Amino acid sequence: MDYPKRKLIMLPGPTNVPDRVMDAMIRPMISHRGETFTSLLKSVTEKSRHLFQTTLDPVVLTASGTGGVEAAVWNLVRPGDKVVVPVFGEFSTRLAETVELAGGEAIRVTSEFGTVPSREAVEDAVNKAGNLKAVFIVHNETSTGCAVPYIEQLAGTVREKGAFYVVDAISSLGGYAIPVDKWGVDVCITGSQKCLAAPPGLSLLSMSKRTEEYVRKNPPKVRYFDLARQLDFLAHGETPFTPAIPLYWALDEALTMLVEEGLENRVERHAKHAKTFYSILEAMGLKGFADPKVRSNTVISGLYPEGIDEKQFRKRMNEEYDIILGAGFGALKARMFRIGNMGEVSTAHVHRTTAAMALTFKKFGYAVDLGRVSAVLEQAA
Ligand SMILES: Cc1ncc(COP(=O)(O)O)c(C=O)c1O
């Protein structure tokens, strides 16, 4: 296999990984039942507490984000349980399906893709459901570029019902803050390859006290994702099964970078660059896909002008500028682009991506007012 050329990865995951994070993986192999791994796990756990803003220990699973979501579902949902799931894109659709695979009754609250279900509609479903077991909600719908603006507010309604509140923040945590203890989120899940700017392959999951108690008292019918078992091993500095040790080194370094920058600064940086992206796309005369009221700071979705072949466009961006853009999802796949504004994202990334897009549009015969674009870039610099 050829060694791949370094590209600017503007995907909604995986994202660019800083060299110091990649380099952290090149260490001699160690035993996962030895002192060095215990120290590494302790370090990762402490920094993960900072990420989730929790006093309890989050668990790190050797699995991509889907594994974290499955763990949450299979540990909390039992056959016949009622679970409210807002559905407004691919990942929330999958979430509802996973609840059903575990035997739960998914009560879907839907909205057109590109929007999010209203808070009232979700609260209505929560209030109407008798014996509600949980609400599972995707915070940032990566397939459409929409972020739910009422994660904190919904918590109170869910708590009043005595239900569990589970948030899939796979493409947002680190680019957004979700202080799980303060907001009352029972389980929050994120992935290593998005806003944390680590390689793919790990899923991080926080649990509230009552979730810990529930999973201990109610063992799930799964072994690998048994969260009580994960907690028991974590208590003595190990994981139940063989962890992807090099990825833990990388995650530790990525979380060190997050702590150095400060979560608040990191969230602000994501918001700032998202704003520039949206302003430039508008200056290019492009339409966003997401409803502006709920558009995401970590996934920028937009529509190509009529007549542009999205595959050809991305191919040219790759071949001529070494930039990898995300494709669309679902019915609008042929017209949609997605840009990951995550992790390492910087002014240089935004300028390079948008300047290359503007020039590529010109080559495809779509007139971009470069003067307008550069005025926005100058202002944002
Ligand atoms: C919101 C959301 N949930 C779940 C997933 C699945 O994560 P993974 O592909 O890491 O398994 C993704 C991946 O993009 C996601 O964005």
The ligand as an SDF file (V2000), in Angstrom:
LIG
                    3D

 16 16  0  0  0  0  0  0  0  0999 V2000
  -24.4640   11.8440   15.9000 C   0  0  0  0  0  0  0  0  0  0  0  0
  -23.7670   10.5820   15.5750 C   0  0  0  0  0  0  0  0  0  0  0  0
  -24.1340    9.4430   16.1820 N   0  0  0  0  0  0  0  0  0  0  0  0
  -23.5170    8.2720   15.9330 C   0  0  0  0  0  0  0  0  0  0  0  0
  -22.4850    8.1960   15.0270 C   0  0  0  0  0  0  0  0  0  0  0  0
  -21.8040    6.8900   14.7680 C   0  0  0  0  0  0  0  0  0  0  0  0
  -20.4660    6.9850   15.1240 O   0  0  0  0  0  0  0  0  0  0  0  0
  -19.3340    6.0330   14.5020 P   0  0  0  0  0  0  0  0  0  0  0  0
  -19.3460    6.2320   13.0240 O   0  0  0  0  0  0  0  0  0  0  0  0
  -18.0870    6.5480   15.1790 O   0  0  0  0  0  0  0  0  0  0  0  0
  -19.6680    4.6490   14.8840 O   0  0  0  0  0  0  0  0  0  0  0  0
  -22.0620    9.3540   14.3530 C   0  0  0  0  0  0  0  0  0  0  0  0
  -20.9860    9.3010   13.3550 C   0  0  0  0  0  0  0  0  0  0  0  0
  -20.7910   10.1860   12.5660 O   0  0  0  0  0  0  0  0  0  0  0  0
  -22.7150   10.5610   14.6530 C   0  0  0  0  0  0  0  0  0  0  0  0
  -22.3350   11.6840   14.0480 O   0  0  0  0  0  0  0  0  0  0  0  0
  1  2  1  0
  2  3  1  0
  2 15  2  0
  3  4  2  0
  4  5  1  0
  5  6  1  0
  5 12  2  0
  6  7  1  0
  7  8  1  0
  8  9  2  0
  8 10  1  0
  8 11  1  0
 12 13  1  0
 12 15  1  0
 13 14  2  0
 15 16  1  0
M  END
$$$$
